Amino acid sequence: MAASPRPVPPKPTWEPKQQEAAYPWLRPTIRIRLTLLYGGMFLIAGILLLSIIYMLAAQALNVGSDLPFQIVNGQVTSEVCDLPKNATPEAFNAAMNRCVNHQRQQALDSLLNRSLLALVGLSIIAFAFGYAMAGRVLSPLGRITRTARRVAGTDLSRRIELDGPDDELKELADTFDEMLDRLERAFTAQQRFVGNASHELRTPLAINRTLLEVHLSDPQAPTELQQLGKTLLATNERSEQLVEGLLLLARSDNQIVERKPVDLAEVAERAIDQARGEAAANHVEIRGERAPAVVQGNGVLLERIALNLVQNAVRYNVAEGGWVEVTTELQPGQALLMVSNTGPVVPAYEIDNLFEPFRRLRTERTGSDKGVGLGLSIARSVARAHGGRIIAEPREGGGLVMRVTLPV
């Protein structure tokens, strides 16, 4: 039996255009272009400056004009110089030399002043022209930087697609686009896997819950069986929470496409209502003032941020006299949701670990009944998907202060 052919791997959706030049040494690289640009600018500036100086020198020396001396009736006269009359030849020659030297000095002074003015004018023109040309040459770098910033906001669908000569900047842009394509495919495959796995796990967990509830509803069931059923039901519920958390985490890593006005104060109130029973059972007081703060986003996901933070603050609190303070306010350009609580002292170096999946303070992947370890990870992912961020700081005396900032 012949072996089946190997599946051909999918080709990337974007492929950089790579064309070999017929003459590689004539490739219009950035180095050659800058050399030609600066050399051409220097040559043009030199030609202009030389031409201006030549014209100024010709004007200062009065090229083509009459001499400042005239011979009238056998005597040398001048309207410019003060020549003595009836003087000896030595005195007359000395007066003429003084007159000519004075004219030369005036011409040099005029030439120097006008040359300085021409130099200042050409310098201003050269700087302006150089600034414009540098901006034109470096404009691809600005485009690459803007695309990188958009990608940093988890928008991996952006591409540079730089046009123009096949130089170093285009090669850099093509390499960057190829890297983004691979990253997008990797993240898409990861999110698809998590989403599919979560969907596939929902059905058996729902069947298990139904079967356990049916057995627990039987009043004639033995006590040991009922206790075992309750334990299994709690374990099944924990597994369902884990699956839901994974699915929400996979979805929240994407940008929010459909946005609607959402009031963070209303979102916080709904989250507090859901956590009020657990807070009363743990003897934790929920307080704080919530001012209207409207943002553009997904109300369900934003409510999950508030609920996760409030539940986390209630569960990780002190045994007696604990409190949780939930406040919202509108700041210039952003809205703030702040959740602070009393609780154990949290070292500053462990703050970042709290946002990692399945991580808790000084523990990881534990069997604690306080949650599945995805609450803060989901909150951070949802905040990033809305273009915001979440910051955790240790509170003096114990507990945490969580600040969620979202653009308005």
C-alpha positions as CSV (number, residue, x, y, z in Angstrom):
1,M,0.0,0.0,0.0
2,A,1.5,3.3,-1.0
3,A,2.1,5.8,1.7
4,S,-0.1,8.8,1.7
5,P,1.5,12.1,0.7
6,R,2.4,14.5,3.5
7,P,0.1,17.4,3.8
8,V,1.5,20.6,2.4
9,P,1.9,23.3,5.1
10,P,-0.3,26.3,4.6
11,K,1.4,29.2,2.9
12,P,1.5,32.6,4.8
13,T,-1.1,35.0,3.9
14,W,1.5,37.6,3.3
15,E,4.8,37.1,1.5
16,P,7.5,39.8,1.1
17,K,8.4,40.7,-2.4
18,Q,12.0,39.6,-3.0
19,Q,13.4,40.5,-6.4
20,E,17.1,40.1,-7.2
21,A,18.5,43.2,-9.0
22,A,20.2,42.7,-12.3
23,Y,23.2,44.7,-10.9
24,P,23.5,44.3,-7.2
25,W,26.2,46.9,-6.9
26,L,23.8,49.5,-8.4
27,R,21.1,48.8,-5.8
28,P,19.7,52.1,-4.5
29,T,20.6,51.5,-0.9
30,I,20.1,54.1,1.8
31,R,23.8,54.6,2.0
32,I,24.0,55.5,-1.7
33,R,20.9,57.6,-1.6
34,L,22.1,59.6,1.4
35,T,25.6,60.0,-0.2
36,L,24.1,61.3,-3.4
37,L,21.7,63.6,-1.5
38,Y,24.3,65.2,0.8
39,G,26.9,65.4,-2.0
40,G,24.3,67.0,-4.4
41,M,23.2,69.5,-1.7
42,F,26.8,70.4,-1.0
43,L,27.6,70.8,-4.7
44,I,24.5,73.0,-5.3
45,A,25.1,75.1,-2.3
46,G,28.7,75.6,-3.4
47,I,27.7,76.6,-6.9
48,L,25.1,79.1,-5.6
49,L,27.5,80.6,-3.0
50,L,30.3,80.9,-5.6
51,S,28.0,82.5,-8.1
52,I,26.7,85.0,-5.5
53,I,30.2,85.9,-4.4
54,Y,31.3,86.4,-8.0
55,M,28.3,88.7,-8.7
56,L,28.9,90.6,-5.5
57,A,32.6,91.0,-6.2
58,A,31.8,92.3,-9.7
59,Q,29.4,94.8,-8.3
60,A,31.8,95.9,-5.6
61,L,34.6,96.4,-8.0
62,N,32.3,98.3,-10.5
63,V,33.4,96.1,-13.4
64,G,32.5,97.8,-16.7
65,S,32.3,101.3,-15.2
66,D,34.6,104.3,-15.8
67,L,37.8,104.9,-13.9
68,P,37.5,107.4,-11.0
69,F,40.2,109.5,-12.7
70,Q,40.0,111.8,-15.8
71,I,42.6,113.8,-17.7
72,V,41.2,117.3,-18.4
73,N,43.5,119.9,-20.1
74,G,46.6,118.0,-19.3
75,Q,45.7,117.5,-15.5
76,V,44.3,114.5,-13.7
77,T,41.0,115.2,-11.9
78,S,38.7,112.9,-9.9
79,E,35.2,113.3,-8.4
80,V,35.8,110.5,-5.9
81,C,39.3,111.2,-4.7
82,D,40.7,114.5,-3.3
83,L,43.8,115.0,-5.5
84,P,46.2,117.9,-4.8
85,K,46.8,120.5,-7.4
86,N,50.2,121.9,-8.4
87,A,51.8,119.2,-6.3
88,T,55.1,117.3,-6.8
89,P,54.9,114.0,-8.6
90,E,55.7,112.1,-5.4
91,A,52.8,113.7,-3.5
92,F,50.5,113.3,-6.4
93,N,51.3,109.6,-6.7
94,A,50.9,109.1,-2.9
95,A,47.4,110.7,-3.1
96,M,46.4,108.5,-6.0
97,N,47.6,105.3,-4.1
98,R,45.6,106.4,-1.0
99,C,42.5,106.9,-3.2
100,V,42.9,103.5,-4.9
101,N,43.5,101.7,-1.6
102,H,40.5,103.4,0.0
103,Q,38.4,102.2,-3.0
104,R,39.7,98.7,-2.6
105,Q,39.0,98.6,1.1
106,Q,35.4,99.8,0.6
107,A,35.0,97.1,-2.1
108,L,36.3,94.4,0.3
109,D,34.1,95.6,3.2
110,S,31.1,95.6,0.9
111,L,31.9,92.2,-0.4
112,L,32.4,90.8,3.1
113,N,29.1,92.1,4.4
114,R,27.1,91.0,1.4
115,S,28.8,87.6,1.4
116,L,27.9,87.1,5.1
117,L,24.3,88.0,4.3
118,A,24.3,85.5,1.4
119,L,25.8,82.8,3.6
120,V,23.1,83.3,6.2
121,G,20.4,83.1,3.6
122,L,21.8,80.0,1.9
123,S,22.2,78.4,5.4
124,I,18.6,78.9,6.2
125,I,17.6,77.5,2.8
126,A,20.0,74.6,3.2
127,F,18.7,73.7,6.7
128,A,15.0,73.9,5.5
129,F,15.8,71.8,2.4
130,G,17.8,69.3,4.5
131,Y,15.0,69.0,7.0
132,A,12.4,68.4,4.3
133,M,14.6,65.8,2.6
134,A,15.6,64.1,5.9
135,G,11.8,63.8,6.7
136,R,11.2,62.3,3.2
137,V,14.0,59.8,3.6
138,L,13.1,58.8,7.1
139,S,9.3,58.7,6.5
140,P,9.4,54.9,6.1
141,L,10.9,54.7,9.6
142,G,7.9,56.7,11.0
143,R,5.5,54.3,9.2
144,I,7.3,51.3,10.7
145,T,7.2,52.9,14.2
146,R,3.4,53.7,13.9
147,T,2.7,50.1,12.8
148,A,4.8,48.7,15.7
149,R,2.8,50.8,18.1
150,R,-0.5,49.5,16.8
151,V,0.8,46.0,17.0
152,A,1.9,46.7,20.6
153,G,-1.8,47.3,21.3
154,T,-2.5,43.6,20.4
155,D,-3.6,44.5,16.8
156,L,-1.6,41.8,14.9
157,S,-3.5,42.3,11.7
158,R,-1.6,45.5,10.9
159,R,1.1,45.4,8.1
160,I,3.5,48.0,6.9
161,E,3.5,47.0,3.2
162,L,6.1,49.6,2.4
163,D,6.5,50.7,-1.2
164,G,9.4,52.4,-2.9
165,P,13.0,51.4,-3.8
166,D,14.4,48.1,-2.7
167,D,16.7,49.5,0.0
168,E,17.5,48.6,3.6
169,L,14.3,50.2,5.0
170,K,12.1,48.2,2.6
171,E,14.0,45.1,3.6
172,L,13.4,45.9,7.3
173,A,9.7,46.5,6.7
174,D,9.3,43.3,4.7
175,T,11.0,41.3,7.5
176,F,8.8,43.0,10.1
177,D,5.7,42.1,8.1
178,E,6.8,38.5,7.8
179,M,7.4,38.3,11.5
180,L,3.9,39.8,12.2
181,D,2.3,37.2,9.9
182,R,3.9,34.4,11.8
183,L,3.0,35.9,15.1
184,E,-0.6,36.4,14.1
185,R,-0.9,32.8,12.9
186,A,0.7,31.5,16.1
187,F,-1.7,33.6,18.3
188,T,-4.7,32.7,16.2
189,A,-3.9,29.0,16.4
190,Q,-3.4,29.3,20.2
191,Q,-6.7,31.1,20.7
192,R,-8.5,28.7,18.4
193,F,-7.1,25.7,20.3
194,V,-8.2,27.2,23.7
195,G,-11.6,28.1,22.4
196,N,-12.2,24.6,20.8
197,A,-10.9,22.8,23.9
198,S,-13.2,24.9,26.1
199,H,-16.2,24.2,23.9
200,E,-15.5,20.5,23.8
201,L,-15.2,20.3,27.6
202,R,-18.4,22.1,28.2
203,T,-20.6,19.2,27.0
204,P,-19.3,16.4,29.3
205,L,-19.1,18.8,32.3
206,A,-22.8,19.8,31.7
207,I,-23.8,16.1,31.5
208,N,-21.9,15.3,34.7
209,R,-23.6,18.2,36.5
210,T,-27.0,17.0,35.4
211,L,-26.4,13.4,36.4
212,L,-25.1,14.5,39.8
213,E,-28.0,16.8,40.4
214,V,-30.4,14.0,39.5
215,H,-28.8,11.6,42.0
216,L,-28.7,14.2,44.7
217,S,-32.4,14.9,44.2
218,D,-33.2,11.3,45.2
219,P,-34.3,11.5,48.9
220,Q,-33.7,7.7,49.4
221,A,-30.0,8.0,48.5
222,P,-27.6,7.0,51.3
223,T,-25.9,9.8,53.2
224,E,-22.4,8.7,52.0
225,L,-23.6,8.8,48.4
226,Q,-25.1,12.3,48.9
227,Q,-21.9,13.6,50.5
228,L,-19.8,12.1,47.6
229,G,-22.2,13.6,45.1
230,K,-21.9,17.1,46.7
231,T,-18.1,16.8,46.6
232,L,-18.2,15.7,42.9
233,L,-20.7,18.5,42.1
234,A,-18.4,21.1,43.7
235,T,-15.4,19.7,41.7
236,N,-17.4,19.7,38.5
237,E,-18.5,23.3,39.2
238,R,-14.9,24.3,39.7
239,S,-14.0,22.6,36.4
240,E,-16.8,24.6,34.6
241,Q,-15.4,27.8,36.1
242,L,-12.0,26.9,34.8
243,V,-13.3,26.2,31.3
244,E,-15.4,29.4,31.2
245,G,-12.3,31.3,32.4
246,L,-10.1,29.8,29.7
247,L,-12.7,30.6,27.0
248,L,-13.1,34.2,28.2
249,L,-9.3,34.6,28.4
250,A,-9.0,33.4,24.8
251,R,-11.7,35.8,23.6
252,S,-10.5,38.9,25.6
253,D,-7.0,38.8,24.1
254,N,-8.5,40.2,20.9
255,Q,-9.5,43.8,20.3
256,I,-13.0,44.8,21.0
257,V,-14.7,45.5,17.6
258,E,-18.2,46.5,18.7
259,R,-18.1,49.1,21.4
260,K,-21.0,50.8,23.2
261,P,-21.2,53.4,25.9
262,V,-20.7,51.7,29.3
263,D,-20.8,53.4,32.7
264,L,-18.2,52.0,35.0
265,A,-20.2,53.1,38.0
266,E,-23.1,50.9,36.9
267,V,-20.8,48.0,36.1
268,A,-19.2,48.3,39.5
269,E,-22.7,48.3,41.2
270,R,-23.7,45.1,39.4
271,A,-20.4,43.4,40.4
272,I,-20.9,44.5,44.0
273,D,-24.5,43.1,44.0
274,Q,-23.2,39.7,42.8
275,A,-20.4,39.6,45.5
276,R,-22.4,41.0,48.4
277,G,-23.5,37.6,49.7
278,E,-20.0,36.3,49.7
279,A,-18.8,39.5,51.4
280,A,-21.4,39.1,54.1
281,A,-20.4,35.5,54.7
282,N,-16.8,36.5,55.1
283,H,-17.6,39.6,57.3
284,V,-16.2,42.0,54.7
285,E,-17.7,45.5,54.3
286,I,-18.0,46.9,50.8
287,R,-17.9,50.7,50.6
288,G,-16.8,53.5,48.3
289,E,-18.3,56.3,46.2
290,R,-18.9,55.6,42.5
291,A,-19.1,58.6,40.2
292,P,-20.3,58.3,36.6
293,A,-17.5,57.3,34.2
294,V,-18.7,56.4,30.7
295,V,-16.3,54.5,28.4
296,Q,-16.7,52.8,25.0
297,G,-16.5,49.1,25.3
298,N,-18.2,45.8,26.0
299,G,-20.4,45.9,29.0
300,V,-20.2,42.1,29.8
301,L,-16.4,42.0,29.7
302,L,-16.1,45.2,31.7
303,E,-18.4,43.8,34.3
304,R,-16.2,40.7,34.4
305,I,-13.2,43.0,35.3
306,A,-15.1,44.6,38.2
307,L,-16.5,41.2,39.4
308,N,-13.1,39.5,39.3
309,L,-11.5,42.4,41.2
310,V,-14.2,42.6,43.8
311,Q,-14.4,38.8,44.4
312,N,-10.6,38.7,44.6
313,A,-10.6,41.5,47.2
314,V,-13.4,39.8,49.2
315,R,-11.8,36.4,49.2
316,Y,-8.3,37.4,50.1
317,N,-9.1,39.6,53.1
318,V,-8.7,39.5,56.8
319,A,-10.7,37.3,59.1
320,E,-12.4,40.1,61.0
321,G,-13.1,43.8,60.3
322,G,-12.1,43.6,56.6
323,W,-13.3,46.0,54.0
324,V,-13.3,46.5,50.3
325,E,-13.5,50.0,48.7
326,V,-14.8,50.3,45.1
327,T,-14.6,53.7,43.5
328,T,-15.0,55.1,40.0
329,E,-14.2,58.5,38.6
330,L,-13.7,60.3,35.4
331,Q,-10.2,61.8,34.8
332,P,-8.8,63.8,31.9
333,G,-8.8,61.5,28.9
334,Q,-9.5,58.3,30.9
335,A,-11.9,56.6,33.4
336,L,-10.7,55.0,36.6
337,L,-12.0,51.9,38.4
338,M,-10.2,51.4,41.7
339,V,-10.6,48.4,44.1
340,S,-8.7,48.4,47.3
341,N,-9.0,46.1,50.3
342,T,-7.5,45.0,53.6
343,G,-5.7,41.7,53.6
344,P,-2.4,40.0,54.0
345,V,0.8,41.9,53.3
346,V,1.8,41.5,49.6
347,P,5.5,41.9,48.7
348,A,6.1,44.3,45.8
349,Y,8.2,41.7,44.0
350,E,5.2,39.3,43.8
351,I,2.8,41.7,42.2
352,D,3.5,40.7,38.7
353,N,3.0,37.0,39.5
354,L,-0.6,37.7,40.5
355,F,-1.5,38.4,36.9
356,E,-0.2,35.2,35.5
357,P,-2.7,32.3,34.9
358,F,-3.1,29.8,37.7
359,R,-0.8,31.8,40.0
360,R,-1.7,33.0,43.5
361,L,0.3,34.6,46.3
362,R,3.1,32.2,47.2
363,T,1.3,29.3,45.5
364,E,0.5,28.1,42.0
365,R,-1.9,25.6,40.6
366,T,-3.2,24.9,44.1
367,G,-6.4,23.3,45.1
368,S,-7.7,26.3,46.9
369,D,-11.5,26.8,46.9
370,K,-11.1,30.5,46.4
371,G,-11.0,30.3,42.6
372,V,-9.3,28.8,39.7
373,G,-6.4,31.3,39.4
374,L,-7.6,33.1,36.3
375,G,-9.4,36.2,37.7
376,L,-6.6,38.7,37.5
377,S,-5.4,37.3,34.2
378,I,-8.8,37.7,32.7
379,A,-9.1,41.3,34.1
380,R,-5.7,42.2,32.6
381,S,-6.6,40.7,29.2
382,V,-10.0,42.5,29.1
383,A,-8.4,45.8,30.0
384,R,-5.8,45.4,27.3
385,A,-8.5,44.5,24.7
386,H,-10.2,47.9,25.6
387,G,-6.9,49.8,25.2
388,G,-6.5,50.3,28.9
389,R,-4.3,48.8,31.6
390,I,-4.5,47.5,35.2
391,I,-2.0,48.3,37.9
392,A,-1.7,46.6,41.3
393,E,0.1,48.2,44.2
394,P,0.6,46.9,47.8
395,R,-1.4,48.7,50.3
396,E,0.2,50.0,53.4
397,G,-0.9,47.8,56.3
398,G,-1.8,44.9,54.0
399,G,-4.0,44.2,51.0
400,L,-3.9,45.6,47.5
401,V,-4.9,48.6,45.5
402,M,-6.1,47.7,41.9
403,R,-6.4,50.6,39.4
404,V,-8.0,50.0,36.0
405,T,-7.7,52.9,33.6
406,L,-9.7,52.9,30.3
407,P,-9.7,55.5,27.5
408,V,-12.9,57.5,27.2
